[in-house]
Amino acid sequence: METHTRVCVIGGGVVGCSVLYHLTKLGWSDVMLLERSELTSGSTWHAAGGFHTLNGDTNMAALQGYTIGLYKELEEITGMSCGLHHVGGITLADTPERFDMLKAERAKHRYMGLHTEILGPSEIKEMAELVNTDGILGGLYDPLDGHLDPSGTTHAYARAAKMGGATIQTHTKVTATTPNPDGTWTVETDQGTVIAEHVVNAGGLWAREVAAMAGIYLPLLPMAHQYIVTDDIPAIYERGTEFPHVIDPGGESYLRQEGRGLCIGFYEKPCEPWSVDGTPWDFGHELLNDQFEKIEDSIAFAYRRFPVLETAGVKSVIHGPFTFAPDGNPLVGPVPGLRNYWSACAVMAGFSQGGGVGLALAQWMIEGETERDPRAMDVARFGKWTTPGYTVPKVIENYQNRFSVSYPNEELPAARPFRTTMMYDIWSDMGAVFGQTYGLEVVNYFALPGEPRYETPSFRRSNAWEAVRAEVMAVRNGVGLNELQNFGKFRVTGPRARAWLDRIMAGRIPGPGRLALTPMLAPSGKLMGDFTVSCLGEAEFQLTASYGAQDQHLRWFETHLEDGVSVDNISDSRTGFQIAGPKARDVLAACTRADVSGTALSFLDVRPMTIGMAQCLVQRVSYTGDLGYEIYCSPSEHRHLFHTLWAAGQAHGIRPFGMRAMMSLRLDKFFGAWSREYSQDYTAAETGLDRFIQFAKPTAFIGRQAAEAERAAGPARRLCAFAVEATEADVVAYEPISLAGEVVGFCTSGGYAHYTDTSVALGFLPSDQIADGVTASIEILGQHCTARLLTTPLFDPDGTRMRG
Ligand SMILES: Cc1cc2nc3c(=O)[nH]c(=O)nc-3n(C[C@H](O)[C@H](O)[C@H](O)COP(=O)(O)OP(=O)(O)OC[C@H]3O[C@@H](n4cnc5c(N)ncnc54)[C@H](O)[C@@H]3O)c2cc1C
């Protein structure tokens, strides 16, 4: 056994083999894979082998497209067969909501270059005559859907990796992983010890156990899953061509041809987790006992949708476990808090996603960043607050919802409420309708008296419309109050703090008492963050950014940390409120003896201040684009601060507002949001954040070269704002934007700007097609809506209100 390696991949399922192959493909050949048994000895061997591109997250859909395209390449490189059947697939819609979802997906595919197609019932019948189309409104056809041979494909990855120089050692069980001071890992096995520069956990069913060897918990859980293979069916084997895949979300089933019969699997509601407390090491090539009672209802439904099944005999039943993360997406990337330890776990659709996961991880390890924004699958999207207690109900919910309609405004109920702020009961008493961000209950809006405390999930404008409108109007016409808990916050201190920030951030680092907005760039120039930096003293700074991205940001900071600087995550230990609107100054003045006049506390100032009895930090800035203040305090003084502001606000009609109103208010000013307009998919110049880059500073800040090159050449696309002639549904994200009938861009977000009564969309157009007076078309749920390019903010265009 080798004693040193650059990378030790633990686990020889489809994912581990794909990671190994992609490492060699990108140039690292001194890499090895350790497998405790034979390759495919986890979930992989009993998979149904189906693959498809459909995924609500655009980057995951693209990753799945890459995976599917890769199989031909693997066959060519290795001369081995992956047993490919590119038969195409139809996803059925039996309700208007489901059809809306498919239409929204089709619209996204237009700019992604995927050739999917919306079909009517008769076209479905023509393609898949065994489907009973009663009650079916239509479907989405994807020519790329198909299936393969799971074992053959995994061995093809392995062969390709070996051809690139990798070593694979089977019958070698990893028993311990220990970090060394130099960043390497000691990997102990039952066959000897290896020193590895990097460790990849691709342990699949045993990923939890492998993670525990490194002292960490990864939020994933195996679920037991069944599919049935039928005896030969004449209507199938007498067909001239192979039967297409058919997903019937209403019946929670997927069906395809298997040999001369059919194979049908179910995501049943009475599902069961498997081995909640850990996967036994002696589990291997056995299957679980059949459990027909779990899928009785699904089978009865399937008989109606596919009547041919009723008379078909059962040849075999495959019942096996595979792992899920709480949101169903993989857990990929550098594990926060550990050096050179990487996760490639919880890949629930290894044959749709394994290739893309392997590519992304290899890029991350070798190039330092991924080509596409990895956020949807980044292992850091779950913080240290995740526990098995949280994971179990969330994974069950996810499994049950696998084929459910997924609405843009939906808030899933499992494992809630979990993390709450000191304001939770006060907000509840005021009628709050909560959402969840990073496990934390956050107010979406306050229900109007007599209205339900529940937002109806919809692709169209929801029942929250009037309530959100009232909150928006209260801010613009008086003053609104909103909790600040859901910002990611960091305290940066030390003699080298300023110099370090200058290198990490592309923008200007402000002087004491001032704050500045700045992008944080990757070496490629892509956006790693969009921060507010507040200088509290020469050696003390506060950074604020997205709450949900706090672990991703902290991981980036730690990767680039220097002596003389400390970074502390204070997201949950510093909280507060923002007050915004024309009366905000009056409210603040009534709560403090400090001078808060426009000259004493001007736009972008930051001051320590006593508010009521609480020692606070007050920043003169507001994401609402209005006159506003962010007021930070400690959690123990949070309620006092609320009562102080609330009492003072009564004279001015103060009203609480939630995230829905905030997202509407920012649209008046075309302010972008993290993970929508600003993400690792885009550069500063594309999004307009380059206006905050301080090119004049002498520092070699990260991403400088790329940003300068882009400044010289100009970005090929730019973020624009549009007024959309939409009537009942607004832009959500990724709707295609067309000019003269040709798709040229896509939306990043949108919604209804209540104050200015405009349906606003933000999205990218090619730079050379941006001109005053441009009118585009944006497809929303199959409707082509006229979209007028806007170049002036709809509210306070010269910033008088905001800066006054
Ligand atoms: C019934 C069923 C049907 C499915 N159908 C499909 C489908 O149609 N399409 C699809 O895309 N996916 C399907 N899946 C899911 C698919 O099987 C998984 O996504 C995939 O197998 C995950 O692969 P993996 O490599 O992550 O994990 P695994 O296959 O579990 O591989 C992990 C490997 O790591 C090894 N290992 C673990 N610990 C150690 C250690 N300490 N030392 C050394 N080696 C170790 C194990 O022996 C194992 O070989 C299905 C799953 C099931 C159960």
The ligand as an SDF file (V2000), in Angstrom:
LIG
                    3D

 53 58  0  0  0  0  0  0  0  0999 V2000
  -33.3760    1.5460   -4.5920 C   0  0  0  0  0  0  0  0  0  0  0  0
  -32.5570    2.6800   -5.0920 C   0  0  0  0  0  0  0  0  0  0  0  0
  -32.7620    3.1790   -6.3670 C   0  0  0  0  0  0  0  0  0  0  0  0
  -32.0060    4.2480   -6.8250 C   0  0  0  0  0  0  0  0  0  0  0  0
  -32.1870    4.7230   -8.0950 N   0  0  0  0  0  0  0  0  0  0  0  0
  -31.4390    5.7220   -8.5730 C   0  0  0  0  0  0  0  0  0  0  0  0
  -31.5960    6.2010   -9.8890 C   0  0  0  0  0  0  0  0  0  0  0  0
  -32.4210    5.7150  -10.6380 O   0  0  0  0  0  0  0  0  0  0  0  0
  -30.7990    7.2100  -10.3080 N   0  0  0  0  0  0  0  0  0  0  0  0
  -29.8670    7.7830   -9.5050 C   0  0  0  0  0  0  0  0  0  0  0  0
  -29.1770    8.7120   -9.9400 O   0  0  0  0  0  0  0  0  0  0  0  0
  -29.6890    7.3610   -8.2390 N   0  0  0  0  0  0  0  0  0  0  0  0
  -30.4540    6.3510   -7.7590 C   0  0  0  0  0  0  0  0  0  0  0  0
  -30.2620    5.9080   -6.4770 N   0  0  0  0  0  0  0  0  0  0  0  0
  -29.3160    6.6240   -5.6220 C   0  0  0  0  0  0  0  0  0  0  0  0
  -27.8740    6.2110   -5.8940 C   0  0  0  0  0  0  0  0  0  0  0  0
  -27.7470    4.8740   -5.6090 O   0  0  0  0  0  0  0  0  0  0  0  0
  -26.9430    7.0600   -5.0420 C   0  0  0  0  0  0  0  0  0  0  0  0
  -27.1200    8.4140   -5.3660 O   0  0  0  0  0  0  0  0  0  0  0  0
  -25.4800    6.7040   -5.2700 C   0  0  0  0  0  0  0  0  0  0  0  0
  -25.2700    5.3590   -5.2460 O   0  0  0  0  0  0  0  0  0  0  0  0
  -24.6050    7.3620   -4.2160 C   0  0  0  0  0  0  0  0  0  0  0  0
  -23.2880    6.9540   -4.4470 O   0  0  0  0  0  0  0  0  0  0  0  0
  -22.1090    7.2300   -3.4170 P   0  0  0  0  0  0  0  0  0  0  0  0
  -20.8690    6.9300   -4.1120 O   0  0  0  0  0  0  0  0  0  0  0  0
  -22.2780    8.5720   -2.8290 O   0  0  0  0  0  0  0  0  0  0  0  0
  -22.3770    6.2510   -2.1800 O   0  0  0  0  0  0  0  0  0  0  0  0
  -22.2780    4.6470   -2.0060 P   0  0  0  0  0  0  0  0  0  0  0  0
  -22.7490    3.9590   -3.2370 O   0  0  0  0  0  0  0  0  0  0  0  0
  -22.9660    4.3570   -0.7510 O   0  0  0  0  0  0  0  0  0  0  0  0
  -20.7380    4.4100   -1.9180 O   0  0  0  0  0  0  0  0  0  0  0  0
  -19.9770    4.6380   -0.7600 C   0  0  0  0  0  0  0  0  0  0  0  0
  -18.8070    3.6810   -0.7800 C   0  0  0  0  0  0  0  0  0  0  0  0
  -17.9240    4.0420    0.2500 O   0  0  0  0  0  0  0  0  0  0  0  0
  -17.3920    2.8680    0.8040 C   0  0  0  0  0  0  0  0  0  0  0  0
  -16.9390    3.1870    2.1640 N   0  0  0  0  0  0  0  0  0  0  0  0
  -17.6670    3.7260    3.1590 C   0  0  0  0  0  0  0  0  0  0  0  0
  -16.9180    3.8650    4.2690 N   0  0  0  0  0  0  0  0  0  0  0  0
  -15.6830    3.4420    3.9590 C   0  0  0  0  0  0  0  0  0  0  0  0
  -14.4900    3.3410    4.7070 C   0  0  0  0  0  0  0  0  0  0  0  0
  -14.4240    3.6920    5.9850 N   0  0  0  0  0  0  0  0  0  0  0  0
  -13.3990    2.8790    4.0760 N   0  0  0  0  0  0  0  0  0  0  0  0
  -13.4490    2.5200    2.7730 C   0  0  0  0  0  0  0  0  0  0  0  0
  -14.5650    2.5610    2.0340 N   0  0  0  0  0  0  0  0  0  0  0  0
  -15.6820    3.0360    2.6120 C   0  0  0  0  0  0  0  0  0  0  0  0
  -18.5550    1.9110    0.7710 C   0  0  0  0  0  0  0  0  0  0  0  0
  -18.1520    0.5650    0.8640 O   0  0  0  0  0  0  0  0  0  0  0  0
  -19.2080    2.2460   -0.5410 C   0  0  0  0  0  0  0  0  0  0  0  0
  -18.7470    1.4530   -1.5960 O   0  0  0  0  0  0  0  0  0  0  0  0
  -31.0150    4.8270   -5.9960 C   0  0  0  0  0  0  0  0  0  0  0  0
  -30.8030    4.3130   -4.7220 C   0  0  0  0  0  0  0  0  0  0  0  0
  -31.5640    3.2510   -4.2700 C   0  0  0  0  0  0  0  0  0  0  0  0
  -31.3270    2.7290   -2.9060 C   0  0  0  0  0  0  0  0  0  0  0  0
  1  2  1  0
  2  3  1  0
  2 52  2  0
  3  4  2  0
  4  5  1  0
  4 50  1  0
  5  6  2  0
  6  7  1  0
  6 13  1  0
  7  8  2  0
  7  9  1  0
  9 10  1  0
 10 11  2  0
 10 12  1  0
 12 13  2  0
 13 14  1  0
 14 15  1  0
 14 50  1  0
 15 16  1  0
 16 17  1  0
 16 18  1  0
 18 19  1  0
 18 20  1  0
 20 21  1  0
 20 22  1  0
 22 23  1  0
 23 24  1  0
 24 25  2  0
 24 26  1  0
 24 27  1  0
 27 28  1  0
 28 29  2  0
 28 30  1  0
 28 31  1  0
 31 32  1  0
 32 33  1  0
 33 34  1  0
 33 48  1  0
 34 35  1  0
 35 36  1  0
 35 46  1  0
 36 37  1  0
 36 45  1  0
 37 38  2  0
 38 39  1  0
 39 40  1  0
 39 45  2  0
 40 41  1  0
 40 42  2  0
 42 43  1  0
 43 44  2  0
 44 45  1  0
 46 47  1  0
 46 48  1  0
 48 49  1  0
 50 51  2  0
 51 52  1  0
 52 53  1  0
M  END
$$$$
